[in-house]
Amino acid sequence: MTNKELLEKLSQKTNFEMDEVKKLSSSLIESVLESLSDGNSVTIQGFGSLEPREKASRKIYNPTTKTYLVVPPKKTVGYKMSAALKDRLNAK
Amino acid sequence: MNEKLSFQNIADLIVQKADVPKKTADTFAKAFFDTITDTLVAGEETVKVKGLGVFKLVSMGSRESVNVSNGERIVIPGYKKVAFTPEDGVVEFLNRKAVEDEAASVSAVSAVADAPEVQEIPAVVEEDKVEDKAEDASPVETEKTVEELIQVAEPTHVEEPQDAFAGIDMLISTPESVEEVRQQYEEAKARMEVAVEEARKANAEKVRLEKLLERLEANAVPESVVELQGGETKEGEAEAAEKIENQPSGEVQDKTSAEEATEGERRQRAFDRLMNESSRKEEPQETRKWGWQFWTAAVVVFLIVIGFLLYQTFRNIEAVEKVQMAEMPAKPTKYPAKKGKPTITQPTVPVASSSAHKKDSAAQATKSETSRISTPSTPPAQPAQSAQSVQPVSPTKPAAAQKTEQKPAAAKGVANDKKQEKTVTKDKKQEKAVAKDKKPEQKPTRPTSHVMQRGESLTRVSQKYYGTKDSVQAIIRKNKLKDPNNVPLGYVIKLP
């Protein structure tokens, strides 16, 4: 499902205009991202949790140039689905 | 920092940002996440959310684990889960934010601080690069470049096991039949080794005899040489040598009188004499006198015998393999039970053996010429070595040899023998090659360890010994394998 399809579906579901949906979704994503970048995790019932994760720095070796490089530590977003979602996915 | 925000907090944030009533934000946020989950539950593989990332449905395979409390093996069933991959922009955003917060220098410093430890030889350039960039441009860029560099190193080894596996599946076979094939192979190998050993000895003898002949020809004083050789070496040789010297035929006299005769001519004459002698000999007592011919004949016999043995075994193996191949598609993944063995072995073995008998008789018929020449010499006149060598290799041959022994031998000259020898050696080579090809099939069935074969994956090993792919993890853990996708060839795996 692409972003466009998602927005269309949302518009149907909530009876909002497409523009409204776009504005809301962008603000939602923004607020989620901001929370994450502040170091806060976001937990949504029935969906799961998004949390910032630290990736430690590591050393890599480039075999062609035979050089070692240090990859600096970085942050990324981790997601863990909720138990409820897992149950729904693995029902049957 | 490090707070756990809930749905309500997000809704509040939306209210602030989009300047909408709380209710709208609530319903929208709820609908947003519900849509994602519903879509995934409905079976859609991926949901892309622009500005956030991709939610993807992933199937986890079932795997085997151990119950911690009682050590029992349990199967953790497979399940589906949702994996999330953040967009590049998101990661960038997070890191930029972090960098801005913690002051630009920190990341650069940390990068450089780590560097000297690792970057032993070639580091300097890279280090400088990192530093420069950190100072000049924004640190994010340095990270980017580093990331680009990482990209180069990483891809490649994902598909591999799958491919290898597909090929190997064909080779899955019942342990019994494999065992049998292996036995046959081992037998054949042992026999071949013995035969090769004997052949080599025979060859060495032949060479020695030829050398002796040459020396005798070249030597003006024959008596001493004959005595020496006769003393140390075998009867056959000695007598052959004696024969040459003691035959005072017209030719020899001619030779001695015509002193101008060249070495080559002399040799030729001696050779002719030998030929005549050997053709005249018909009784076993006399056969010992033509050693040179006997040795070539012995070699030929060896090669024929080896060829047949290898051919038989090869046919056996091939037949078994064919049956296996035919069976495979029917039940490829299931651990083949004991059914396989009787159906495979019973039909094929008699066929093969009977064909072998046929072949033997045919061989006797077709090679009567050679056997007439070669076999008479076999039993009595023979030096001990070659007698030993013939008998263990071919159980059928001695009988044939004795039969043909009594027949008057019609010597046909060496040319025929040579021809046969050539073809036989060719056969032998082919057999050897075939035997080599068979080698990968050899599978040790030791219960506690396993030697990795070419193209074999851990999944295969697991399938073979446990009848399920779920034990792969257990094997990896047991052996502490760092790269399960790339186990070295010949690596001995301990089986849990």
Interface residues (C-beta under 8 A of the other chain):
Chain A: M1 T2 N3 L6 K9 L10 K13 T14 F16 V21 K23 L24 S25 S26 S27 L28 I29 E30 S31 V32 L33 E34 S35 L36 S37 D38 G39 N40 S41 V42 T43 I44 Q45 G46 F47 G48 S49 L50 P52 S57 K59 I60 Y61 N62 P63 T64 T65 K66 T67 Y68 L69 V70 V71 P72 P73 K74 K75 T76 V77 G78 Y79 M81 L85 K86 R88 L89 N90
Chain B: M1 N2 E3 K4 L5 S6 F7 N9 I10 L13 I14 Q16 K17 A18 V20 T24 A25 T27 F28 A29 A31 F32 F33 D34 T35 I36 T37 T39 L40 V41 E44 T46 V47 K48 V49 K50 G51 L52 G53 F55 L57 Y79 K80 K81 V82 A83 F84 P86 V90 V91 F93 L94 N95 K97 A98 S107 S110 A111 D114 A115 V118 Q119 E120 I121 P122 A123 V125 E126 V130 T142 E143 V146 E147 L149 I150 V152 A153
